[in-house]
Amino acid sequence: MPAYGAERETGGGRRQAAVAVTLLVLALATSYLPDLAQQRVASALRASVLRPFIATQERLADARVRATEVAVIRGQLDSLTAILSTQSALSDENRTLRNLLDLSDRVGPAYQAVSVIRPGTPGSESMFLIFLGAEHGVRIGAPVINRHGLVGVIREVRGRTAVGMDWTHPDFRASAMLADGTAFGIVENQRRTFREEDRLVLNGMAYYEDVEDGTPVLTSGLGGVFPRGIPIGLIDGVADVEGRWRKGYWLRPVVEPGSVTHVLVAVGDAPVDLAPAWPVDSIRTRTDAVLRDAVLEDSLRLLRSLLEERMDSSSVVGR
């Protein structure tokens, strides 16, 4: 076996060395050429040998510029979105306060505006706190309203604060009547498996009384708790029929308690008739907007019922 030695220089290595020496000689020779000749040589090289490299460099530079522009535009978009979100919240609050101010003018000084605070603890979903109390004239049983209608009623009163419940509370009851005053009943909350399914029902209606969907239901003033004429909801189909003497109707509430932030609370001697504050036409204008959400609510109700059936079937199989 021959001894290990250095590999012989191949022809390729000699060619590379020759090319390098040639390029070096050309570079040195070019440096001694006049400026005009150097510019012509440089232009020729850029248009031939260096053209792919220059094009690649240009693409990389364009990509960096686009990335920078996208980052700037994204930052501007995020800032604009934040501004619009803030302005939208302020606009909604401004609209709510303006409508509340208009309602305050219609119901008179016996109702005072206040913000609603939700405790946010389990078991208190239907309760709210206001910073008005006995010192301001608030009493137990004082009605709580907003521009759409009845929100709830005060249950506890302290010196400077009070606790109220909205219509989703299981103890909620209100004596009610149809807008034309031809029929009377009791509105109460019917609890379901899920809180999103809680619904208002108008009980105690005569069996022979046929009420069209969309008919406004107002407080009747009977019982001495709520003044007459506060909107509660719109008829939304027959709930149940007992024998041949009584019917119950579902109501689609005009007030969604979860979206309520500002209300009017009765202080002192409040008027016993608030019907002029909510003309029937203004109540009916909400019907279209309410019914537009009916499909979504019905779909949600269907999904909930299917989920209940699945849960029941799972519990039976587990046994």
Steps between C-alpha positions, in 0.01 A plus 500: 500500500656834399574752769247781555598821332354831393241480232606613161368834390215446257432686179198668658713662767739638242211643301358674809839651575534617142156661510581677827829633362324612182230687695764663718693616194180635341409684820843661519489589133153647535609722785740676263239564235339844462182569695277479193644160408456375859134605496446315171663186641290523818182546298587199286564284808175611666304420183655155455683315777365691801142536373355195693669613824378859461146379428508278813623790709222722368237237587639465851496876546140522374398220735654684797320821400167316466548332837567838658198652329277210610619538858428874490157447343416229753595732784288779353209257456527382861509860622203591282306196623568594861390857436183388323420255779541772759299747299226240444472435873489871570243551226280222638526638853427851376194372313381309808539803725325726248206261475490471877495876527207516257315237704575693819334806350190292419462323837582804712729572796367207703748274316874546547773370269766266635756248373447126541772279648488123469656302789637234265489224762331160456137511604466876457457511122151652532598763757653845462628779723432874472652788693168650605337414829261607772674836530399573140140383539535147362262249657452124483284419200609805301482427125818508292458602136698602195410641158362164382285414799504306826840383625411379848417605855688600815512228768738637765568859598785636711611851578678583174462179302226263392479151353257415224397199293422487130235293322729193480468447877277202591303720743415761240127567461317790336133566449459562128251582229482523125574840352133566430401408858258222391669212684705459817738241642817437698846511342761274655833345411511134405837347579650248262798264511730772365476862604505609136166322460321690778180649359220727608149359496168680534267278703136535596364598159147389415471192280288676239745791473707468182796739499711563190877466510673834543227647722661719771450401862519775765482517877140541611558693822299244698657384824664833574857394410554623146338808346269449206632509145861375522585270203596146598506301179335394176274198458698213344264204470288283728691349793237263642127443527331378819170335430262739331531789737856638492787565261859600541705697247874524452643850508802632318638754750565857388793525744806276497633527858855401405539811283356746753755750636289802599146510637242725660387416854186633667574731794226640718144508367514381141215542247252212493460515121802502268316403182565840334875443531486200263254549215381171354650590162846541652468156661398339171804644323713261702304201372693469173837520673390246758359257247821515292674322786227236526667262255829508691323453832293212364816336365668540837193356671505200264868437567437521874217248478717262296775537760253422777388186317861395453570559870192300599592211271856502635376485858271206416783310333725572798252335733 
